[in-house]
Amino acid sequence: MCGSKFPISVKLTIDSVDGPERPLEEGLAVAKMLDEMDVDLLHVGRGAYNCRWRMVSSVYQEPGFDIEAVKQIKKIVKNMPVMVHGKLDGSNIAEKALAENAADFVAIGHGLLADPHWPNKTKNNRLDEIIPCIGCGECHYNAMNGKILSCAVTPTTGYEKEYALSPATENKRILVIGGGPAGE
């Protein structure tokens, strides 16, 4: 036993989406049991090994792809707050999930690799400045292969010390010519 002053959080895959491993009804029943056991927080996700693309957000999912399933959890859970994840970064999707009471907390993972300043930019309503995660999976691929986490849209991710920014010692006028990230 942990005692009443030790919070317990459970991350639950509520269903396997496209496979028979766990139907949504089973996930809802498990969530209800956890609620009755006085768990302090339920972090909800979806997916299974047979549909790995659902477990880790990718370019193939719509923003906020887990929110509808989490709304079903919120209907049956009475005592514990619920946290959702799944492409909530880079837009107002996370704010909308909270405002609509679809979830009590949001979790941002890959989005913080793409833009570690996401929370402050969101807090200060600078959503147009957020560098969005494009769901390419480079970070996941490297993590699964024991390499340094990196990010296709923020190449300094994982190399912050090597590429630390410092103020320029002198002012210069420059012209950037080209397309893609360099020309935008």
N, C-alpha and C positions, 0 to 999 in steps of 0.2 A: 504494500500500500504506500502511496505517495503522501497521503495526508491531504487535508482540505485546502491547504494554502499552496499546493503544487498544481499548476494548471496542466491539464491533459488535452492535447490536440490530436486528432486522428485525421489522416489523409485517406480518403476512401474513393476507390474507383467504383462508381455507382453502377456502371454497366459496360459491356464490351462493345457496344454500338452495333457492329456488324457481325458479331459472332455469338455462338451459343454459350460461351463461358459464364457470363453473368447477365441475365435479363434485367432490365430496369426495375422490375417489380422486386427482385431480390435485393438490389441496391437500396431501394426505398425502405424495405423491411429492416435491413441492417442499420440504416440511418435512424430509424425509429427506435431500435434497440439501444443504439449508442446514446440517443437523447434521453432515454429512460435510465441509463447508467450514469448520468450526470457528467458526461464528457463536456469539456469546456469550450471546444471549438471543433467544427467539422470542416475540413478542407476537401472539397469535392472535385473530382476529375472523372474523365471518361476514357475508355480505350482498353485494349488488351494486346497481348503479344501478336495475335493473329492480324491485328490492324494497328501496327506500331505507329503509323502515320497519325492516328488519333491521340496517341499518348503524348506526343511532342508536337506543339503547334508548328504548322508548316504553311507554305504558300497555298495549299489546297483547302484550308479551312477559311470560313468567313469570320470576320471579327466577332468576338463574343460567342463563339460556337457552343459553349457549354451552358450559357445562361438559361435557356429554356428548360433544360433538365434540372438545373439548380432551383428553378422556381417550383418544381414539383417537390423537391426536398423541403423547401421553406414552408410548404403547405402542411406538412406532417410533423415537422420539428417544432417543438414548443419551448424548449428550455435553452438550447445552445445556439450560439451564432454560427452562421455558415459563411465559408469563404469560397470564392470561385476564381478560376484562372482560365486561360485560353484565349490568346490574342485580344487582350483588353488594352494593350498599349497603343500609343500613337493616335488616339482619337478620344472622343467623349464616351466611348462604350463603357468604360469603367465607371465614370460618373453616373451614367444612365442606369447601370445595374444597381448602384447604391441608391439613387434617387427613387427608383421604382420598387425598392425593397426586394429585389431579386436575390440579393446577397447582403450580408452585413459587412464583409471585408472583401477586398480584391487582392489577388496575388499577381505580381508582375515578375516574370523571370527573364525570358529572352529579351524582352524590351529594355531591361536594365543593362544588358550587355551592349545593346545597340546604342542606348543613351542613358548613362548613369545619372543624368540630371533630370530624368523623366518626372520624378516626384515634385521637384521644385518648379519645373516648367508647368506641370499640371496645376499645382497649388497657385501659381501666379498667373494662370490663364494665358499661358504662352504656348498653346497647343500647336500652333503652326511652326514652332521652332523645334518640336520633338523630332529626333531622328528615329524613324520607325523601324522596327524589326521587320524584315521582308520574308521571314519564314524559310530561309534557304537551307537551314540545318547545318551550316558550317560549325557553329559552336557545339552542337550535339555530336556531330561526327568526330570532332577533335576530342571531346570529352570521352566518348566511347572508345577511342583509340589511344588514350593516355597522353594526349598532347595538350599543350597550353590552349585554354579557351581563346578563341578568336572570333571576330565578327566581320562579315563581308562589308557591312556599311560603316563600321567604325574600326578601321584597321589597327588602332592603338589598343584595342581591348586585349588584355593579357600582356601587354607590353608598355604599360603606363610609365614605368621607370625609365625604360630605354628611350621613349619618345615624349618625355615630359616637356610641356610647353613652358616657355619662359618669355618674358617681355623682350621685344626687339631692342637692340642697342642703338639703332639709328632708324629714322623714318625713310622709307623707300616708296616709290611709285612703281607698281607692277601691273602688268596686263596678262590675264589668263586667257589663252585661246584654246578652245577644244570643246568637246562635248562630254557628257556624263558628269560625274561628280566634280571634276576639275572646272568645268565650264558653267556650272549652275550658280 
